[in-house]
Amino acid sequence: MTIPKRAPYVVVGAGIHGLSTAYHLAQELAARGQGSGPDIVVLDKSHPGAGASGIACGVVRNNYFQPAMSELMQACVEVWESDPVAYAYNPVGYIALGAAVQESDLTATFERQERIGYRSELILGAADVDAHMKSLFPDWRAKGVTACLHEYQGGFAFNMDSVEGLHRKCQAAGVAVVTGVEVTGFEDGPDGSITAVETSEGRIDVGEQVVVAPGPWAKRFWRMLGLPDTIDLHTPSGDVARDQPMWTYWNLQEGEVGIDPMLFAKADGGAPPVIHLDTDAPLYTDDGELVTDELWGIYFKRDRRSVQGGASPLVVDGDVDLDPYPSTTDIDPSFPDLFCAALSHSMTRFEGCRPLYKIARSGGVGAFTVDNFPVFDYFRPNLYGIFDSNHGYKMIGVGKEVASALLGEHSRLLFPFRFERFATGDLHPVSSSPYPWS
């Protein structure tokens, strides 16, 4: 498909955020009688799902200590639930298990979920947590766990299948998804508005709005817009951390164990929830070698051909902005031992699984903001940026909120993620989790 000379709406990036924005914008325009899908063009330099969305682990959960994240994720889960077939969504639930240091965080998260009507259950105390988990998995044997937040909503989706589902919805709505076209710049008007998008195939005059949803290529577009590489971070207490890097890259540690996925089932034979286990119990390999005696954690789920999961990411040295994806299979050499030992620590059925570990094209490199939470905001009078800080895939509902914002509505859910928060000190609270995205 050739690019048009002009388009009212141009969306850059055909991942979950870009496609969701385009689809929901088409729906909103049609409902308001203000246009239709053919007014929207989505540009991608490769193909839909070629970046982070296509290799995401696919977990959908609401386990966030931060109130704004929890409320936004509730709206995102509603979108997943609205068409589970098209989105390849598996509503199996999600279980977060934590050590004593995390009890207060999980309790606060549960109480918030109760207030907003998100279905979950909190179990406290090592004995009660163990009994709850054994009722699901009789061979459960994890130690050092005193809190369990069992979300009965959430689950996971199959990454490329869900991207293709969104792509089909866009096509059905008349949205033009143009692939093989790289955005190289923006043309500014006298008032700072974007008048044209410059691409490898020529320029596109912009009639109304531009949305940038670059995923891990965040820093490239940040610089393209003339935004600063470092900022001053104002904290709620009034302190100021000067010249903090706006973007840091983390390499996500994920892999899979090639066992029959049907062996990972609940006691009643049903599909298991996604499990996230954090504990401070010493972790040993099946051969008795100590892996770590500090707080550790993994998440895992049943996939189509294996058990897939990951652990806390590692900071990437250097500037990988130009192309974050050549090394998507690079992981810490110690990760396979940790992941397999942690699976065995969790359930007897995983004992001896280390020889079945295999590297999978999963996770990749993520671009994280200075506070590790997304930035959703206008950066020109008519250019909206979706800079998701690696929360993106599960946040399919952000596109729905952005679509309303593009048509002049205030989004209560997106407001806490405005860029201004770094200057005002209106930051998100920090939990006790070892994961930067929690």
Secondary structure, 3 states (H helix, E strand, C coil): CCCCCEEEEEEECCCHHHHHHHHHHHHHHHHHCCCCHHHEEEEECCCCCCCHHHHCCCEECCCCCCHHHHHHHHHHHHHHHHCCCCCCEECCCEEEEECHHHHHHHHHHHHHHHHHCCCEEEEECHHHHHHHHHHHCCCECCCCCCEEEEECCCEEECHHHHHHHHHHHHHHCCCEEEECCCEEEEEECCCCCEEEEEECCEEEEEEEEEEECCHHHHHHHHHHCCCCCEEEEECCCCCEEEEEECCEEEEEEEEEECCCHHHCCCCCCCCCCEEEEEECCCEECCCCCEEECCCEEEEEEECCCCEEEEEEEEECCCCCCCCCCCCCCCCCCCHHHHHHHHHHHHEHHHCCCHHHEECCCCCCEEEECCCCCCEEEEEECCEEEEECCCCHHHCCCHHHHHHHHHCCCCCCCCHHHCCCHHHHCCCCCCCCCCCCCC
